[in-house]
Amino acid sequence: MNNRLAVLSFPLLLAGAALFTAQAQTPTAETPAPRPNIIFILCDDLGYGDVGVFYQNQRAELKDRGVPFFSTPYIDTLARDGVKLVQHYSGAPVCAPSRASLLLGLTQGHANVRDNQFDKALADSHTLGTVLQRAGYSTAAFGKWGLQGVGKPADNGKKPGAGDPPEISAGVSGDAWPAYPTKRGFDYFYGYVRHGDGHFHYPKEDKREVWENDREVSADLDKCYTTDLFTARAKKWIIEQTAAHPKKPFFIYLAFDTPHAKLQNPPCAYPAGGGLKGGVQWIGKPHQMLNTAAGECDGYMFPDYAKETWDHDRNPTTPEVPWPDVQKRYANDVRRIDFAVGDLLQLLKDLKIDDNTLVVFTSDNGPSAESALPEKYAPTFFRGFGSFDGIKRDLWEGGMREPTLARFPGRIPAGRVDKEPSGQWNWLATFCDLAGVPVPAASDGVSLLPSLTGQGKQMPGTLYMEYFENHSTPKYKEFDPSHAGRKRMQMQAVYLNGFKGVRYDVKSENDDFEIYNLAKDEQEARNLASAPEFAKLQQEMKAAVLRDRMPNPSSPRPYDAAPVPALSSVEALMPGVNWQAFAGTWPWLPQFETMTPVASGNARQPELNAVPITKDNGVLFTGYLSVPATGQYTFYITSDGPHFLRIHNCQVVDGDLGHVSGSTAKGQILLAEGRHPFRLYYARPPGTATAPQLKFEWSGPGIDRQIVPATVLSHD
């Protein structure tokens, strides 16, 4: 193994020149800059196969009456005018942890919301909202949140109603939730706070709460279908922002709660035209907030689907039968999202900002088998999982691979197809790159700009997933027999050296991965693990998954007590550590690997007296720790500035946000005997007059707390 690769070829490194400068500052709010507006559209349980350009159009081309299909013409224009990411993954196969990974820029190995932790408070850390706020963006979130935490009752005048469902906590105000969107980087929020509310699409009629910042507003929302409601409110906000702050970029997180759960129809046809004068419009009158708050709740079916039939028995001599009502509803809900996307795109053109707006469209996980209606729903009718196996809650491709499109005229070439594997936790790094601010050291992501634009070399990112669910993969005839009916329980997946490793019902860290070559076997039907040539990759996968995560007590795993493996072999090393110094001040502790150092050298230990520190400096120390015995180690970092420690890719000590000068942050990790690569980040606080301070200590088996000695440190 090449020593430098062992230390520095983490998925965070950029090949070539950095895409932003080391001197990046937080822009002023009205600084003219070519920074784009960003609209991130996230659907709920929309499968890879539920979008025309990813799969439905292929079904249409068959011209087979036994193969039903539906269309998404406006969403398809994003592929025509931009890039289609054909191997892009969610962080988890269910909404809460998936959205947490997206918003935090972390894989499920580090995100604080995991498994089925609905309504848990999103960590108070960097988010898509906070990084863009600090970059001078106006930020807004619309739609489903579900990451707010437990709120305390407050006197907002709302009294419990006799018919209120359990999810409604009368008397809670927006400010009472610890992780309300406006506390996680969004200037403005309009939508569902609670996860359970997002299962219903007529807030007033279904007795659900909609919040506008600190006000609950559902009483005025007669006949407001949520796809229309969130789209109209987002349009109004965009119009107001571009009028009031024409030089200030904006970021919108538009999280639809459709097409999942209660498959309700909209009340009327989507208005023609779109944009400023057409499409859905915000009227703002109580009991008629939208121009589509008319007709009958759950009353409108798109004409293409209303009377659609299919050859159910593949017998041309027998009459065709109508599509099942629940399947019509699903197609209808997706088509409504499609109209909303077209409406937003027209608005950008009308406002003459479409050339400077990045629009991203994706979903939070694979298609579900849930309708919240008496009639059962299954994604087999339209094959929402595409050509893959698995649905929501599976780590098979159908549960994790998302239909992802991005449009940015002038930057993203039209009709581009990107086949590089990537994950939604990379969007935080990507948006930092676009906004001209550094990527936080705490992020697990890499910028996807090379993949989006086709310019530069795309860094390979970490691709790691874990999840627990105590049911089984459905027994669909479309699935490979080895997957259908498979017990899920503890699941884990990793992508390494061009192959996917996945394991279900994991009992220990020693369980073998199934290994698949997705380029030749996207259904994951041919497990390569038994072939002798994959024995080495099997061991590398088992080691990689322990080096990419930290245990979380709220989501115990059977491999939590397994020590992180040391490197199996390391070439000749020299005593001490490498250091690189960076000039600048930053809004947070950056991923220094992506930046150009002003100086570099070697030192006996991670000590600042060996580095040419000025008043505005950051330092990255890299090297190896020789761990003398397998066991639990605690690392302590005391400094005058923010700091961060990774061992392998594990986030061990986070002393970035909220750091108090001179304080100590610590973290524990179970390490196997042997050498482990580490990265230690430090930034000197701007304007500090005292001598810089950084103390790197540890304790462990037979080791009292002490400075990490030079005798256990080495570098390339």
C-alpha positions in Angstrom: 0.0 0.0 0.0 1.3 3.5 -0.9 1.9 5.4 2.3 0.6 8.7 1.0 -2.5 7.1 -0.2 -3.0 5.5 3.2 -2.9 9.0 4.9 -4.3 11.3 2.3 -6.5 9.5 -0.2 -9.6 10.0 1.9 -12.7 10.7 -0.1 -12.4 14.3 0.8 -9.4 15.2 -1.3 -9.8 17.1 -4.6 -7.6 16.2 -7.5 -6.0 19.3 -8.9 -6.6 22.9 -8.0 -9.1 23.8 -5.4 -12.4 25.1 -6.6 -12.4 27.9 -4.0 -9.5 29.9 -2.5 -8.0 29.5 0.9 -8.8 33.1 1.6 -12.5 32.6 1.2 -14.4 35.1 3.3 -18.1 35.2 4.3 -19.6 37.4 1.6 -21.6 40.4 2.6 -25.4 40.1 2.1 -25.6 42.3 -1.0 -22.3 41.6 -2.6 -22.8 41.2 -6.4 -21.4 37.8 -7.3 -22.0 35.1 -9.9 -23.2 32.8 -7.1 -26.3 31.0 -8.3 -29.7 30.8 -6.7 -30.4 27.2 -5.7 -33.7 25.3 -5.6 -33.5 21.8 -4.2 -36.7 19.8 -4.8 -37.1 16.6 -2.7 -40.0 14.3 -3.2 -41.3 11.8 -0.7 -41.1 8.1 -1.7 -40.8 8.8 -5.4 -39.0 5.8 -6.9 -36.1 5.8 -9.4 -38.6 4.2 -11.9 -41.3 6.8 -11.2 -39.7 9.4 -13.5 -40.1 9.4 -17.3 -36.4 9.8 -18.3 -35.3 7.2 -15.7 -37.8 4.4 -16.5 -41.4 5.3 -17.4 -40.5 6.4 -20.9 -38.9 3.0 -21.5 -42.1 1.4 -20.6 -44.0 3.7 -23.0 -41.6 2.8 -25.8 -42.6 -0.9 -25.5 -46.1 0.0 -26.8 -47.3 -3.0 -24.8 -50.8 -2.7 -23.4 -49.8 -5.0 -20.7 -47.2 -2.6 -19.4 -48.9 0.5 -17.9 -46.9 3.7 -17.7 -47.3 7.4 -16.9 -45.4 10.6 -17.9 -43.4 13.4 -16.3 -42.8 15.8 -19.2 -41.7 18.8 -17.2 -39.4 16.9 -14.9 -37.9 15.3 -18.1 -36.9 18.8 -19.3 -34.4 18.9 -16.4 -32.6 16.0 -18.1 -32.9 17.6 -21.5 -31.5 20.9 -20.3 -29.1 19.6 -17.6 -27.6 16.5 -16.2 -29.0 13.1 -15.3 -27.2 11.5 -12.3 -27.9 7.8 -12.9 -26.2 6.4 -9.7 -27.1 8.9 -7.0 -28.1 7.6 -3.6 -30.1 8.7 -0.6 -28.4 8.5 2.8 -31.0 6.0 4.1 -34.0 4.1 2.7 -36.5 5.9 4.8 -37.3 9.6 5.1 -36.0 10.9 8.5 -32.5 9.6 8.4 -32.3 10.2 4.7 -33.2 13.9 5.1 -30.8 14.2 8.1 -27.9 12.9 5.9 -28.9 15.4 3.1 -29.2 18.4 5.4 -26.1 17.7 7.5 -23.8 16.6 4.7 -23.1 13.4 6.6 -23.5 9.7 5.8 -25.5 7.5 8.2 -22.2 6.6 9.7 -22.1 10.1 11.4 -25.6 11.6 11.1 -27.4 11.8 14.5 -30.8 10.7 13.1 -30.7 7.1 12.1 -33.1 4.2 11.5 -36.7 5.1 12.2 -36.1 8.1 14.4 -38.9 10.3 13.1 -39.3 13.8 14.7 -35.9 13.5 16.4 -34.0 16.8 16.6 -31.5 17.4 13.8 -28.1 18.0 15.2 -27.1 21.6 15.9 -24.4 21.6 13.3 -23.7 22.7 9.7 -26.7 22.3 7.4 -27.5 23.2 3.9 -29.2 26.2 5.4 -26.5 27.4 7.7 -23.7 27.2 5.2 -25.6 29.2 2.6 -26.9 31.7 5.2 -23.3 32.4 6.2 -22.4 32.7 2.5 -24.9 35.6 2.2 -27.9 33.7 0.8 -31.6 34.2 1.8 -32.8 30.7 2.8 -36.2 29.2 3.0 -37.7 25.7 3.6 -41.1 24.6 2.3 -43.0 21.4 2.9 -42.1 18.5 5.1 -39.5 18.8 7.9 -39.9 16.0 10.5 -36.6 16.7 12.3 -37.7 19.2 14.9 -37.3 17.3 18.2 -39.7 17.4 21.2 -41.2 20.7 21.9 -42.5 22.1 25.2 -46.0 23.5 25.4 -46.2 27.3 25.1 -49.2 29.7 25.3 -50.0 30.5 21.7 -53.8 30.5 22.2 -54.5 27.2 20.6 -56.7 24.9 22.6 -56.9 21.1 22.2 -59.8 20.0 20.1 -61.8 16.9 20.7 -61.1 15.6 17.3 -57.4 16.4 17.2 -55.2 13.3 16.3 -52.4 12.3 18.6 -49.8 13.9 16.4 -51.2 17.4 17.2 -49.8 18.8 20.4 -52.0 21.8 21.0 -50.2 24.7 22.6 -46.8 24.1 21.0 -45.2 27.0 19.3 -42.6 26.9 16.6 -40.0 28.4 18.9 -40.5 25.5 21.3 -39.0 22.8 19.0 -35.2 22.6 19.5 -34.5 21.9 15.8 -37.2 24.0 14.1 -36.1 24.9 10.6 -35.4 28.5 11.5 -32.9 27.2 14.1 -31.2 25.1 11.5 -30.3 27.7 8.9 -33.5 28.8 7.3 -34.7 32.4 7.4 -38.3 31.3 6.6 -40.3 28.1 7.0 -43.7 27.2 5.7 -44.9 23.6 6.0 -45.5 20.5 8.0 -43.2 20.3 11.1 -44.2 16.8 12.3 -43.4 13.6 10.3 -46.9 12.2 10.9 -48.6 15.3 9.4 -46.8 14.7 6.1 -48.9 11.5 5.5 -51.9 13.7 4.7 -52.3 16.2 1.9 -55.3 18.4 2.9 -54.1 20.0 6.1 -57.3 21.6 7.3 -59.6 18.8 6.3 -57.2 16.1 7.7 -56.7 18.1 10.9 -52.9 18.6 10.3 -50.8 21.5 11.4 -49.1 23.8 8.9 -46.6 26.3 10.4 -45.4 29.6 9.0 -42.4 30.5 11.1 -43.9 30.8 14.6 -47.6 30.7 13.6 -49.9 27.7 13.0 -52.0 28.6 10.0 -54.0 25.5 9.0 -57.4 27.1 9.9 -57.3 29.2 6.7 -56.2 26.4 4.3 -59.6 25.2 3.0 -59.1 22.7 0.1 -55.4 23.4 -0.1 -53.6 20.3 -1.6 -50.1 20.3 -0.2 -48.2 20.0 -3.6 -50.0 23.1 -4.7 -49.7 24.8 -1.3 -46.0 24.4 -0.9 -45.3 25.3 -4.6 -47.5 28.5 -4.4 -45.8 29.7 -1.2 -42.4 29.0 -2.6 -43.3 31.0 -5.8 -44.5 33.9 -3.7 -41.3 33.9 -1.6 -39.1 33.8 -4.8 -41.0 36.8 -6.3 -40.6 38.8 -3.1 -36.9 38.0 -2.7 -36.0 38.9 -6.2 -37.9 42.2 -5.9 -36.5 43.1 -2.5 -32.9 41.8 -3.0 -32.2 41.5 -6.7 -28.4 41.0 -6.1 -28.7 38.6 -3.2 -28.8 34.8 -4.1 -31.4 32.6 -2.5 -31.7 28.9 -1.5 -35.0 27.0 -1.3 -35.4 23.6 0.2 -38.7 22.4 -1.3 -39.6 19.1 0.4 -42.9 17.7 -1.0 -44.8 15.3 1.1 -46.1 13.6 -2.0 -46.6 11.1 -3.6 -46.4 9.0 -0.4 -48.9 7.8 2.2 -52.5 8.9 1.7 -52.8 9.0 -2.1 -55.2 11.9 -2.3 -56.2 13.5 -5.5 -55.9 17.3 -6.0 -59.2 19.3 -6.0 -59.0 20.6 -9.5 -56.9 20.8 -12.7 -53.5 22.5 -12.4 -53.9 26.0 -13.9 -52.3 26.5 -17.3 -49.2 28.6 -18.0 -47.1 28.5 -14.9 -44.8 31.3 -13.7 -45.8 34.8 -12.8 -49.2 34.8 -14.4 -50.1 31.2 -14.6 -49.9 27.9 -12.7 -50.7 27.8 -9.0 -51.0 31.2 -7.4 -51.0 32.4 -3.8 -54.2 34.4 -3.3 -53.7 34.9 0.4 -57.3 35.2 1.4 -58.4 33.1 4.4 -60.3 30.0 3.2 -59.1 30.7 -0.3 -55.4 30.8 0.0 -54.7 29.4 -3.5 -56.3 29.6 -6.9 -56.6 25.8 -6.8 -58.5 25.8 -3.5 -61.6 25.1 -5.5 -63.7 22.1 -6.6 -63.8 19.0 -4.3 -61.1 17.7 -2.0 -59.7 14.5 -3.5 -61.9 15.1 -6.5 -59.7 15.7 -9.6 -58.1 13.0 -11.8 -55.8 14.0 -14.7 -57.7 13.1 -17.9 -54.9 10.8 -19.2 -55.4 8.5 -16.3 -59.1 8.9 -15.5 -60.3 6.2 -18.0 -57.0 4.4 -18.7 -57.2 0.7 -19.2 -54.6 -2.1 -19.6 -54.3 -5.6 -20.9 -54.2 -7.3 -17.4 -54.3 -10.9 -18.7 -52.2 -10.3 -21.9 -55.1 -11.8 -23.9 -56.1 -9.5 -26.8 -59.4 -11.3 -27.1 -60.6 -10.3 -23.7 -61.6 -6.7 -22.8 -59.0 -4.5 -21.1 -59.7 -3.5 -17.5 -59.3 0.0 -15.9 -56.2 0.8 -13.9 -56.8 0.1 -10.2 -58.0 3.3 -8.5 -55.0 3.4 -6.2 -52.6 3.2 -9.1 -54.4 6.1 -10.9 -54.0 8.1 -7.8 -50.3 7.5 -7.6 -49.8 8.5 -11.2 -52.0 11.5 -10.6 -50.0 12.6 -7.6 -46.7 12.3 -9.5 -48.1 14.3 -12.4 -49.1 17.0 -10.0 -45.5 17.3 -8.9 -44.5 17.4 -12.5 -46.8 20.4 -13.1 -45.3 22.1 -10.1 -41.8 21.7 -11.4 -42.8 23.1 -14.8 -44.5 26.0 -12.9 -41.3 26.8 -11.0 -39.2 26.6 -14.1 -41.5 29.1 -15.9 -41.3 31.4 -12.9 -37.5 31.5 -13.2 -37.8 32.4 -16.9 -40.4 35.1 -16.2 -38.1 36.6 -13.6 -35.1 36.3 -15.9 -33.1 34.4 -13.3 -33.2 30.9 -14.9 -29.7 31.2 -16.2 -28.3 31.8 -12.7 -30.4 29.2 -10.9 -29.4 25.7 -10.1 -32.5 23.4 -9.9 -31.9 19.9 -8.3 -34.7 17.3 -8.3 -34.6 14.1 -6.4 -36.3 11.9 -3.8 -35.7 10.8 -0.2 -35.8 7.0 -0.7 -37.3 4.3 -2.9 -41.0 3.8 -3.7 -43.2 2.6 -0.8 -45.9 0.0 -0.6 -48.1 2.3 1.5 -51.3 4.2 0.6 -53.0 5.0 3.9 -56.2 4.2 2.0 -58.4 1.1 2.2 -57.1 -0.1 -1.2 -53.6 -1.5 -0.9 -50.9 -0.1 -3.0 -47.8 -1.8 -4.5 -45.1 -0.2 -6.7 -45.2 -3.2 -9.0 -47.9 -1.8 -11.3 -45.7 0.9 -12.7 -42.5 -0.7 -11.4 -41.5 2.3 -9.4 -38.2 0.6 -8.4 -37.2 0.6 -12.1 -35.0 -2.3 -13.2 -33.7 -2.8 -9.7 -34.8 -4.9 -6.7 -35.9 -3.4 -3.4 -38.3 -0.6 -2.2 -38.4 1.9 0.6 -36.5 0.4 3.7 -34.3 -1.8 1.5 -30.6 -1.4 0.9 -31.0 -3.0 -2.5 -30.7 -0.5 -5.3 -34.4 0.1 -5.6 -34.6 1.4 -2.0 -31.6 3.7 -2.3 -30.9 4.8 -5.8 -32.8 8.1 -6.5 -34.0 9.8 -9.7 -31.8 12.8 -9.6 -31.6 15.7 -12.1 -29.8 19.0 -12.1 -30.3 22.0 -14.4 -28.0 25.1 -14.4 -27.9 26.7 -17.9 -24.5 27.8 -18.9 -22.7 25.7 -16.3 -24.3 22.2 -16.8 -24.3 21.1 -20.4 -27.6 20.1 -21.8 -28.3 16.4 -22.1 -25.4 15.3 -19.9 -25.5 11.9 -18.3 -23.2 11.2 -15.3 -22.6 7.6 -14.2 -20.3 8.3 -11.2 -21.7 6.9 -7.9 -22.6 9.7 -5.5 -24.7 10.4 -2.5 -27.1 13.1 -1.3 -24.7 14.0 1.6 -22.5 15.6 -1.1 -24.8 18.4 -1.8 -23.6 20.5 1.2 -20.1 20.4 -0.2 -21.4 21.2 -3.7 -23.4 24.2 -2.5 -20.4 25.5 -0.5 -18.3 25.2 -3.7 -20.9 27.2 -5.7 -21.3 29.8 -3.0 -17.5 30.4 -2.8 -17.1 29.2 0.8 -15.0 26.3 2.1 -16.5 22.9 2.9 -16.7 22.3 6.6 -14.2 19.8 8.0 -17.1 18.0 9.6 -18.7 17.2 6.3 -18.5 13.7 4.8 -19.2 15.0 1.3 -17.3 16.1 -1.7 -18.3 18.7 -4.3 -20.2 17.2 -7.2 -19.4 20.2 -9.6 -17.2 18.1 -11.8 -19.9 15.4 -12.2 -22.5 18.1 -12.8 -20.5 20.2 -15.3 -18.2 17.6 -16.8 -15.3 19.9 -16.0 -12.4 18.8 -13.8 -11.9 15.4 -12.1 -14.6 14.2 -9.8 -13.4 13.1 -6.4 -14.7 9.7 -5.4 -16.8 10.2 -2.3 -17.6 8.0 0.7 -20.5 5.7 -0.2 -21.7 4.1 3.0 -25.2 3.2 4.3 -26.6 1.5 7.4 -30.2 0.9 8.5 -32.4 -1.3 10.7 -35.9 -2.5 10.0 -37.6 -5.6 11.4 -39.6 -6.6 8.3 -38.7 -8.2 5.0 -38.2 -7.2 1.4 -41.6 -7.8 -0.4 -42.1 -11.1 -2.2 -42.6 -9.5 -5.6 -42.2 -11.8 -8.6 -40.2 -9.0 -10.2 -37.4 -9.4 -7.7 -34.7 -12.0 -7.8 -35.7 -15.0 -5.6 -32.6 -14.4 -3.4 -34.1 -11.0 -2.4 -37.8 -11.5 -2.3 -39.0 -12.1 1.2 -35.5 -11.5 2.6 -35.4 -10.6 6.3 -34.0 -7.1 6.6 -33.1 -6.4 10.3 -29.6 -4.9 10.5 -28.4 -3.9 7.1 -25.2 -2.3 5.7 -23.9 -1.3 2.3 -20.6 0.1 1.0 -19.3 0.9 -2.5 -15.6 0.1 -2.9 -13.3 -0.3 -5.9 -16.3 -0.2 -8.3 -18.3 -2.9 -6.5 -21.2 -2.8 -4.1 -21.1 -4.8 -0.9 -24.4 -5.4 1.0 -25.4 -7.5 3.9 -28.8 -8.1 5.5 -29.7 -9.4 9.0 -26.1 -8.6 10.1 -25.1 -10.5 13.3 -21.5 -9.4 13.6 -18.7 -7.6 11.9 -17.5 -10.9 10.6 -20.6 -11.5 8.4 -19.7 -11.7 4.7 -20.9 -9.1 2.3 -22.6 -10.0 -0.9 -20.6 -8.4 -3.7 -22.2 -7.1 -6.9 -20.8 -5.5 -10.0 -23.6 -3.0 -10.6 -22.3 -2.0 -14.1 -23.1 -5.5 -15.3 -25.7 -6.6 -12.8 -28.0 -3.8 -11.6 -30.5 -6.2 -10.2 -27.9 -7.6 -7.8 -28.7 -11.1 -8.9 -25.2 -12.5 -9.2 -23.3 -12.5 -5.9 -19.6 -12.6 -6.6 -18.5 -13.0 -3.0 -17.7 -16.8 -3.3 -15.2 -16.2 -6.2 -11.6 -16.5 -4.9 -10.6 -13.3 -6.7 -13.0 -11.3 -4.4 -11.6 -12.6 -1.1 -9.4 -9.6 -0.7 -12.2 -7.2 -1.5 -14.4 -8.9 1.1 -11.9 -8.2 3.8 -11.4 -4.6 2.5 -15.2 -4.0 2.7 -15.3 -5.4 6.3 -12.6 -3.0 7.3 -13.9 0.0 5.3 -17.4 0.0 7.0 -15.7 0.2 10.4 -13.5 3.0 9.3 -16.4 5.1 7.9 -18.6 5.4 10.9 -19.0 6.1 14.6 -21.4 4.1 16.9 -24.5 5.9 18.0 -26.1 4.7 21.3 -29.6 5.5 20.0 -29.1 3.1 17.1 -27.1 0.1 18.4 -25.4 -2.1 15.8 -24.0 -5.6 16.1 -20.6 -4.3 15.0 -20.4 -1.4 17.5 -18.0 -3.3 19.7 -15.7 -4.2 16.9 -12.4 -2.3 17.0 -11.6 -0.2 13.9 -9.0 -2.2 12.0 -5.5 -0.9 11.6 -3.9 -0.7 8.2 -2.8 -4.2 7.1 0.5 -2.9 5.7 2.4 0.3 5.5 5.6 1.1 3.7 8.6 2.5 5.4 7.7 5.6 7.4 9.5 8.5 9.1 9.0 9.7 12.7 6.7 12.6 13.3 3.8 14.1 11.3 3.2 16.2 8.2 1.8 19.7 8.5 0.3 22.1 6.0 -0.4 25.8 6.8 -3.2 27.8 5.2 -3.7 31.5 5.2 -7.1 33.1 5.7 -10.1 33.4 7.9 -13.1 31.2 7.5 -16.8 31.0 8.6 -16.0 27.6 10.1 -13.2 25.1 10.2 -12.6 24.1 6.6 -11.7 20.8 4.9 -8.1 22.0 4.4 -7.4 19.1 2.0 -9.3 20.9 -0.7 -7.2 24.1 -0.4 -3.8 25.2 -1.4 -1.3 25.5 1.5 1.1 28.4 1.9 3.7 26.3 3.7 4.3 22.7 4.6 6.8 20.6 6.5 7.3 17.9 9.2 7.3 18.0 12.9 7.8 15.6 15.8 4.2 16.0 17.0 1.1 18.1 16.2 2.5 21.2 17.9 2.0 24.8 16.7 5.4 25.9 17.6 6.7 24.0 14.6 4.4 25.8 12.2 4.8 29.4 11.0 1.6 30.7 12.5 0.4 34.3 11.9 -2.8 35.9 13.1 -4.9 34.3 10.3 -3.8 30.7 9.9 -5.1 27.2 9.7 -3.1 24.0 10.0 -3.7 20.4 9.0 -1.6 17.7 10.6 -1.6 14.3 9.0 0.2 11.0 9.9 -0.2 7.7 11.6 -0.9 6.7 15.2 0.7 3.4 16.3 -1.8 2.0 18.7 0.0 -0.3 21.2 -3.0 -2.5 22.2 -6.5 -3.0 21.1 -9.0 -1.1 23.2 -11.0 2.0 23.8 -9.1 5.2 23.4 -10.1 8.7 24.4 -8.6 11.7 22.5 -8.5 15.2 24.0 -7.9 18.4 22.1 -7.4 21.7 23.9 -6.9 24.8 21.8 -7.6 28.4 21.4 -9.4 27.8 18.1 -11.7 25.4 16.4 -10.4 21.9 15.8 -11.5 18.5 14.4 -10.0 15.0 14.5 -10.6 12.2 12.1 -9.1 8.7 12.4 -9.5 7.0 9.1 -12.8 8.6 8.1 -14.3 8.3 11.6 -15.2 11.7 13.2 -13.7 11.3 16.6 -13.4 14.9 18.1 -15.6 17.8 16.9 -14.4 21.1 18.4 -15.6 23.4 15.6 -19.0 25.1 16.2 -19.3 26.7 19.6 -15.7 26.3 20.5 -14.5 28.3 23.5 -10.9 29.3 23.5 -8.8 27.2 25.9 -11.6 24.5 26.3 -11.1 20.8 25.7 -13.2 18.6 23.4 -12.9 14.9 23.5 -14.1 11.7 21.8 -13.7 8.0 22.1 -13.0 5.3 19.6 -12.3 1.6 19.7 -9.1 0.9 17.9 -7.3 -2.3 17.0 -3.6 -2.6 17.6 -1.5 -1.2 14.7 -1.2 1.9 12.6 -4.1 4.2 11.9 -4.1 7.3 9.7 -5.4 10.5 11.3 -6.1 14.1 10.3 -6.1 16.9 12.9 -7.5 20.3 11.8 -6.9 23.6 13.6 -7.8 27.3 12.8 -6.5 30.2 14.7 -9.3 32.6 15.8 -9.2 35.9 13.9 -7.7 38.8 15.8 -6.2 36.6 18.6 -3.3 38.3 20.3 -2.1 35.5 22.6 0.2 32.7 21.6 -1.6 29.9 19.6 -2.5 26.8 21.6 -3.1 23.2 20.5 -2.7 20.2 22.8 -3.2 16.7 21.5 -3.7 14.1 24.2 -4.9 10.6 24.6 -5.7 7.9 27.1 -6.4 4.2 26.7 -5.5 0.6 27.8 -2.6 1.1 30.3 -2.2 4.8 29.2 -3.1 7.6 31.6 -4.1 10.9 30.0 -1.0 12.4 28.4 0.3 14.2 25.3 0.3 11.8 22.4 4.0 10.9 22.4 6.2 11.3 19.3 7.2 7.6 19.6 3.7 6.5 18.3 3.6 9.1 15.4 4.9 8.6 11.9 4.4 10.0 8.4 5.3 9.4 4.8 
